[in-house]
Amino acid sequence: MDIKDLTQITSGETVRVVEINGGHRFREKVDAIGLRVGSRIIKLSAQILRGPVTIKIGSTKIAIGHSMAKKILVDGKNT
């Protein structure tokens, strides 16, 4: 396993979510956008200087904040 947070992977890479770190409210937020442990996502882009990270979950494209992306751990090896 090659576990990284969402900010550490390159744009265009497909990964699987392995862990979501955060409190109850944070988990509710990511669940509401369809991001769950086991979800397969594609990182579309990221902005420099801690800007938003754009991801694709299924056919949905979403931009999430840098601090939110740091709490989402992914594995690029087992997608």
C-alpha positions as CSV (number, residue, x, y, z in Angstrom):
1,M,0.0,0.0,0.0
2,D,1.1,3.5,-0.9
3,I,-0.9,5.7,1.5
4,K,-0.8,9.5,0.9
5,D,-3.2,12.3,1.6
6,L,-5.1,13.8,-1.3
7,T,-2.8,16.8,-1.6
8,Q,0.3,14.6,-2.2
9,I,-0.9,12.8,-5.4
10,T,-0.5,14.1,-8.9
11,S,-3.3,15.5,-11.1
12,G,-4.8,12.8,-13.3
13,E,-4.0,10.0,-10.8
14,T,-6.8,7.5,-9.9
15,V,-6.8,6.4,-6.2
16,R,-9.0,4.7,-3.7
17,V,-10.0,6.3,-0.4
18,V,-8.7,4.3,2.5
19,E,-9.3,6.6,5.5
20,I,-11.1,9.8,6.3
21,N,-9.6,11.6,9.3
22,G,-11.8,14.2,11.1
23,G,-14.7,14.6,13.4
24,H,-18.3,13.8,13.1
25,R,-19.2,16.9,11.2
26,F,-16.3,16.5,8.7
27,R,-17.4,12.9,8.0
28,E,-21.0,14.1,7.4
29,K,-19.7,16.7,4.9
30,V,-17.6,14.3,2.9
31,D,-20.4,11.6,3.0
32,A,-22.8,14.2,1.6
33,I,-20.6,14.7,-1.4
34,G,-20.3,11.0,-2.0
35,L,-16.8,10.6,-0.7
36,R,-16.5,7.4,1.4
37,V,-13.9,4.9,2.4
38,G,-13.6,2.6,-0.7
39,S,-14.6,5.3,-3.2
40,R,-12.5,5.5,-6.3
41,I,-11.6,9.1,-7.2
42,I,-9.5,10.9,-9.8
43,K,-7.6,14.0,-8.8
44,L,-8.2,16.5,-11.6
45,S,-6.2,19.5,-10.4
46,A,-4.8,21.5,-7.5
47,Q,-4.0,25.1,-7.0
48,I,-0.6,26.3,-5.7
49,L,-0.3,27.8,-2.2
50,R,-2.8,25.6,-0.5
51,G,-5.7,26.3,-2.9
52,P,-8.6,24.0,-3.6
53,V,-8.2,20.5,-5.0
54,T,-10.6,19.4,-7.7
55,I,-11.6,15.7,-7.8
56,K,-14.0,13.5,-9.7
57,I,-16.2,10.9,-7.9
58,G,-18.0,8.8,-10.4
59,S,-19.4,11.4,-12.9
60,T,-19.3,14.3,-10.4
61,K,-16.6,16.9,-10.2
62,I,-16.1,18.7,-6.9
63,A,-13.6,21.2,-5.6
64,I,-12.6,20.8,-1.9
65,G,-10.4,22.9,0.3
66,H,-6.8,22.1,0.9
67,S,-7.3,21.4,4.6
68,M,-10.1,19.0,3.8
69,A,-8.0,17.2,1.2
70,K,-5.2,16.8,3.8
71,K,-7.6,14.7,5.9
72,I,-8.5,12.2,3.1
73,L,-6.0,9.4,2.9
74,V,-5.8,7.5,-0.4
75,D,-4.0,4.5,-1.9
76,G,-2.8,4.6,-5.5
77,K,-1.7,1.0,-5.7
78,N,-5.1,-0.7,-5.1
79,T,-7.5,1.3,-7.3
